[in-house]
Amino acid sequence: MDYAETAGRTLLGLGALGLGVISLLYADFATTWQPVPDWIPWRTPLAYVSGALLAAAGAALIVNRGARIAAVFIAAFLSFWGIALQAPHVIAGEEAAWLAPAEILAVAAGAWTLFWLGAADSSFRARAVQLGATFFGLMLPIFGVAHFLYIAFTASMIPAWIPYRVFWAWFTGAGHVAAGLSMVLGIVPRIGATLLASMFSGFVLLVHIPRVITDVDNRTEWHLLSTALLLTGAAWIVASSFRRSPT
């Protein structure tokens, strides 16, 4: 059993289930990740359908039943979000509009990688896994640049009991960039991917879970926790793909 892949699949499932349940509870799409225009016909019913599909896919990943189908669905569904729904905002030059699609496409790349990790061994499978891991790595410098450009906001997300919050904001931003370069350039990618997945896990445990506990009725905090779980799951899946390589 590959524990990194199992952890990644479970966390990816929890994140998808979380986003789906939020959509069902609020009869709405996932805030910044699904900026569906208000003028879209049947917007509320579509939000319910989207939420139900995400919740079902998440549950399938958690219990490991139909996990490959769930993974390829999440990869395709999130790719649609990242391109069709986010492109107008990026083209319009809205502030930080590139961050959400980068996050979405990184998760889609992780789900794609999970799908191919479960396929029979072949040269095509190996190339497909490498493509997913490399694309995931390409998104990471964007996260790092966001840390640098919005350093005050990033530092404010770090718990107050942790000293030198601005330093850690810079440090984690640099960590994103370094991990992305290691994966894309093939320089100790297994180490880079594992350290990144560990860092993302720390974000979930130290930042997002405490924020939800202290503000349990805040929809935004639940959304941030769910997206953090998705990203962490994708990171562990990608780390698993490198653990299976000789690098």
N, C-alpha and C positions, 0 to 999 in steps of 0.2 A: 504493500500500500504506500502511495506517495502522500505523505501527510500534508505537504505544501499544497498539492492539488486539491485534496479533500477540504482543507481549510479554505482555499480560494473558492471552490465551488459552493461551500456552505455560506460563506460571507457574501458572495455574489447573490445567492438566493435570498438571504436575509434582506439585502439592500433592495432587490427587485420587489420582494414581498412588502417591504416597508413603503416604497413609493406607490405600489398598487393599492394598499390599504388606505394611504393618505388620500389618493384620488377618489376612492369609494366613499370615504367619510365626509370629504368636503365637496363631492360632486364637481370636481375640477381637475384640471391637469396639473402636472408637477411644475409649479411656479417657473423658475428661470430655465429649467431644462426643457419644458414643453410650452413655449410661448405661442399657444394657439390663439389666433385672433378672435375677438369677440363676435365678429360678423359671420364666422363659420356656421352654416346650418347644423342643427342638431348637436350643438357643442356639448351640452350637458350629457346627453346619451352617449356621445363618443367618449367623453371623459370616463364614464362608467365602464364602457367596453375596454378602454385602454387600461384602466385600473385593474379590472378583472383579469385581463390577459397577463399583465405584469405580476399580479399576485399568484396566478396559477403557475406561471413560469418559475417564479421564485420558489414556490412550494415544491415543484418538481425537482429543482436543483437541491433543495435542502434534504429531501428524502431520497434523492438519487434514483428517481424513477422517471424515465424519459428525459434524463438530464441533457443528452446531446441535442434533442429536439428543442428543449427549453433554451439551451445555450445559443443555438443558431437563430432562434426566434429573437432573443434579446439582442444579438449582434445586428440582425437586420432591422429590428424595430428602432433601436437606438441610433443606428446609422441614419435612418430616416429623420429622426429628431435632429441629429447633428448637422445634417445637410439642408433638408427642406425647411425646417422650422427656424434654424439659427442663421442661415445664409443671409436673409434680408437684413438682420440686425448687424451682421458683420459688414455687409456692403454699405449700409447706411453710416458706418463709422461710429456707431454708438460706443460709449466708454466701456472698456473691458469686455466688449461683445465677443471677443475671440476665446475667452476663458471657458465659458459653458460648453461650446462645441468641442473644445479640446478635451474637457473632462468626459463628455458623452462618448466621443470617438475612442478615447482610451479604454473606457469600459467595454465598448463594442469590440475593440481589438482583443481584450481579455476573454470575452465570451467566444469570439472566433477561435482563439487559441485553445480554449477548453474543448470546443467541438472537435477540433482536429487532433487533440491529444488522445481522444477516445477512439480514433479511427485506426484501422489496421495499418501496420507498418508498411511504408512505401516511400519512395523518393518524393512523391508529390506531397504526402503527409508532412514530411520533414520540411519541405519548402513552405507549405501553408502555415505550419507552426512558427517557423522563422519569420514569415511575413507578419503574422499577428504580433509577435514579440517585438519586432523592429518598429512596427507602426506605433505600438504602445510607447516605446522609447522615444519616438519622435515627438510625442505630445508632452513629455515631461519638462523640457526646457520652457515651454509656455507657462506651466505652473510656476516654475522658478522665477521667471520674469514677472509674473503677477505678484509674487511675494515681494520682489524688489520695488516694483512701481507703487504698491500699496502697503508699504512696510508698516505704517502706523496701524492700519486695520489688521494686518497679519499679527502684529505684536499684541493687539487687543484681544485676539482670540485665544492667546496663551493664558492658562490659569494664573491668577494673581500671585499664588504662592510660589510659582517658579521664578527664580531671580533672573535678571538679565534678559528680559523678554524680547527686546529689540535684537539682541545678539542671536537668540534662537530663531527669530524670524528670518534674519539673514542666513543663518546656518542651514535651516531647512530649505530655504530657497536654493542655496548652492547645492544642497543634496539632491534636489530634483534635477538640476542641470547636469550634475556629475553622473547620476544614475542613468539619465537619458542618453548621454554621450557614451557611457560604457556599453549600453545595449546596442545602440546604433553602430558604433565603431567596432564592437566585438572585443573590447578591452575588459577583461575579467567580468563579463556580463552576468555570470552567475552570482558573483559577490555583489555587484551593483544592484541586481534585481532583488536579492534577498535582503540587503540593507534597506532598500526602498520600501519593500513590503513590511519590514519591521517598523520603519518610521511611520508608515500609514497606519499600522496597527496601534502605534502610540498615540496618533491623532485621535483615533476612535476612543481609546481608553481614557486618555487624559483630557481631551477637549470636548468631544461631542456627547459622550454618555453623561458626563457631569452636567453639561449645559441642558440636556433634556430633563434630567432629574430635577434640576432647580427651576425649570420652566416647562412643566409637563404639558401645558395647554397651548404651547407655542408651536404652530404649524411649521414655521420656518426652521426651528431647531430639529424637528422630526425629519424634515426634508434634508437638512444638512447631514444628519446622522445616517440617513438612508443612502445618500450619495457617497458619503465617506465609506460606508460598508461596501458599496459597489466598487469603488476605486481600490479599496484594500483587497477585496476578493480578486479583482483583475490582476493586481500586483502579485499576489501569491500564486496565481495561475501561471503568470509569465515567469516568475521565479522557478516554478516547477518545471517549465519547459527547458530552462537553462540547466537545471539540476540533472536532466536526462541527457544533456549534451556533454561531450568530453571537455568543454571549456571550463 
